[in-house]
Amino acid sequence: MSVPKWTIPLTFVGLSGLGAMLFSERGRKLVRSIAERLSSAPGRLAVWNDAAQKELDHIQQAVKELEQSLGTHTAQ
């Protein structure tokens, strides 16, 4: 399997650009910002998960009440 001639220069250009971004002040700010957002994501997901679970519990209770009012019973 042969590697095209342009693969190595393109890889070098890409890595050079990434390195330049990380060594610039703006690049470091961007990386910090992304890291902060990722570190706060689990907390926000936990809050959303709790709210979604409460809503599902509310829907399940409403279905049970509807089932009782109609006088039907389903196998569980």
Backbone bond lengths (Angstrom), bond angles and torsions (degrees), N, CA, C in turn:
res aa  C-N    CA-C-N  psi(-1)  N-CA   C-N-CA  omega(-1)  CA-C   N-CA-C  phi
1 M - - - 1.456 - - 1.526 108.11 -
2 S 1.290 117.10 122.45 1.465 119.86 -178.73 1.526 110.36 -98.86
3 V 1.304 114.89 147.89 1.456 121.98 179.29 1.519 108.04 -95.98
4 P 1.342 117.89 129.77 1.466 118.84 177.84 1.533 111.08 -59.17
5 K 1.331 115.74 149.51 1.467 121.00 -176.38 1.528 112.60 -62.47
6 W 1.329 117.76 -27.37 1.458 120.16 -175.38 1.529 112.72 -83.98
7 T 1.334 119.67 -8.28 1.465 122.38 -176.22 1.523 112.50 -64.95
8 I 1.312 117.39 -48.04 1.470 120.78 -177.51 1.529 111.35 -67.20
9 P 1.332 120.62 -46.92 1.471 118.94 177.29 1.536 112.73 -61.77
10 L 1.326 116.90 -37.74 1.457 120.04 179.42 1.527 110.58 -66.49
11 T 1.309 117.32 -39.92 1.465 121.65 176.61 1.525 110.23 -63.03
12 F 1.302 116.94 -43.32 1.460 121.07 179.01 1.529 111.27 -62.01
13 V 1.320 116.97 -43.72 1.475 120.79 178.97 1.527 110.34 -63.02
14 G 1.325 116.60 -43.03 1.464 120.17 179.55 1.513 112.67 -63.71
15 L 1.319 116.81 -45.25 1.460 120.54 178.84 1.524 111.68 -67.60
16 S 1.312 116.85 -35.25 1.468 120.38 177.33 1.525 110.32 -64.63
17 G 1.315 116.33 -42.64 1.467 120.47 178.43 1.518 111.46 -63.83
18 L 1.317 116.68 -41.08 1.460 120.98 177.45 1.526 110.56 -64.13
19 G 1.317 116.95 -43.34 1.461 120.91 177.79 1.520 111.95 -63.33
20 A 1.321 117.21 -42.16 1.468 120.60 178.67 1.527 110.36 -62.95
21 M 1.329 116.97 -38.61 1.461 120.08 179.55 1.528 110.04 -64.79
22 L 1.333 117.19 -43.41 1.457 120.56 -177.50 1.521 112.48 -69.13
23 F 1.322 117.92 -26.45 1.452 120.65 -179.39 1.525 112.74 -90.25
24 S 1.328 118.08 -8.88 1.464 119.78 177.27 1.525 109.23 -88.96
25 E 1.302 116.89 155.07 1.466 121.66 179.72 1.535 110.53 -62.66
26 R 1.302 116.50 -42.82 1.469 120.81 179.67 1.526 110.88 -63.41
27 G 1.313 116.92 -40.23 1.460 121.31 178.05 1.517 112.15 -64.56
28 R 1.324 116.54 -42.14 1.467 120.17 178.27 1.523 110.73 -64.82
29 K 1.346 117.31 -39.12 1.469 120.41 177.18 1.524 110.71 -62.76
30 L 1.317 116.31 -40.90 1.457 121.15 179.06 1.524 110.87 -62.89
31 V 1.316 116.86 -45.31 1.467 120.97 179.51 1.527 110.21 -63.89
32 R 1.343 118.05 -42.46 1.467 121.59 177.24 1.521 111.22 -61.22
33 S 1.322 116.00 -43.66 1.461 120.90 -179.67 1.531 111.06 -61.23
34 I 1.307 116.28 -44.02 1.471 120.45 178.78 1.520 110.35 -64.29
35 A 1.318 117.37 -42.35 1.466 121.19 -179.87 1.529 111.17 -63.90
36 E 1.336 117.29 -39.84 1.465 120.74 178.53 1.523 110.93 -65.17
37 R 1.317 116.36 -41.56 1.468 119.59 178.92 1.520 111.02 -64.15
38 L 1.314 116.72 -40.68 1.462 119.84 179.84 1.525 111.38 -68.29
39 S 1.328 116.86 -35.36 1.464 119.22 -178.79 1.519 111.92 -71.36
40 S 1.332 118.92 -26.94 1.468 121.10 179.30 1.530 112.26 -90.22
41 A 1.310 118.19 -7.66 1.466 121.47 -177.36 1.522 113.40 -62.66
42 P 1.349 120.83 -43.63 1.470 119.01 -178.84 1.530 113.14 -58.76
43 G 1.315 117.37 -39.03 1.466 120.40 178.62 1.518 112.06 -64.20
44 R 1.321 116.26 -43.20 1.462 119.74 178.92 1.517 111.09 -67.26
45 L 1.330 117.11 -36.88 1.458 119.91 177.69 1.523 111.05 -66.96
46 A 1.328 118.00 -36.51 1.462 121.04 178.43 1.524 110.52 -65.16
47 V 1.314 117.73 -41.44 1.466 121.29 177.77 1.523 110.10 -62.87
48 W 1.317 117.42 -45.02 1.463 121.42 178.98 1.522 110.09 -63.47
49 N 1.325 116.86 -41.42 1.457 121.31 -179.65 1.528 110.69 -61.63
50 D 1.327 117.62 -43.12 1.462 121.10 178.21 1.526 111.11 -62.25
51 A 1.325 116.73 -44.60 1.467 120.49 179.58 1.521 110.98 -63.98
52 A 1.325 117.12 -41.34 1.463 120.56 179.36 1.524 110.57 -65.62
53 Q 1.333 117.88 -39.45 1.461 121.03 179.21 1.524 110.71 -65.17
54 K 1.332 117.45 -41.24 1.469 120.58 177.44 1.521 110.80 -61.93
55 E 1.328 116.49 -41.58 1.465 120.41 179.06 1.524 110.93 -65.22
56 L 1.330 117.68 -41.18 1.463 120.56 177.26 1.528 111.24 -64.34
57 D 1.320 117.47 -39.70 1.467 120.79 176.51 1.527 110.77 -62.49
58 H 1.326 116.84 -41.04 1.464 121.80 178.47 1.539 110.56 -63.34
59 I 1.311 116.94 -43.14 1.468 121.05 178.72 1.526 110.31 -64.70
60 Q 1.320 116.46 -42.36 1.462 119.98 179.49 1.533 110.68 -62.72
61 Q 1.311 117.44 -40.83 1.461 121.03 177.94 1.528 110.40 -64.51
62 A 1.320 117.59 -41.67 1.464 121.04 178.59 1.528 111.10 -62.72
63 V 1.320 117.09 -39.18 1.474 120.91 178.34 1.525 109.81 -65.89
64 K 1.323 117.53 -41.38 1.464 120.83 178.19 1.524 111.00 -62.58
65 E 1.329 116.30 -43.05 1.463 120.21 178.55 1.522 110.88 -63.81
66 L 1.321 117.27 -40.30 1.460 121.45 177.57 1.522 110.24 -64.02
67 E 1.305 115.96 -42.27 1.470 121.22 178.74 1.525 110.20 -60.97
68 Q 1.319 117.54 -43.45 1.469 121.40 179.89 1.518 110.44 -65.70
69 S 1.332 117.54 -41.62 1.462 119.98 -178.49 1.517 112.00 -67.72
70 L 1.314 116.97 -28.73 1.474 120.25 178.19 1.522 111.46 -86.01
71 G 1.320 117.06 -13.18 1.443 121.26 178.47 1.516 113.85 75.79
72 T 1.310 117.90 20.01 1.462 120.52 178.12 1.519 108.83 -105.07
73 H 1.300 114.56 152.30 1.459 120.07 178.37 1.509 108.33 -131.23
74 T 1.318 116.32 136.96 1.466 120.85 178.50 1.509 108.60 -111.16
75 A 1.299 116.05 152.77 1.461 121.47 177.08 1.521 109.07 -70.84
76 Q 1.312 114.91 139.17 1.463 117.65 179.96 1.483 111.71 -112.64
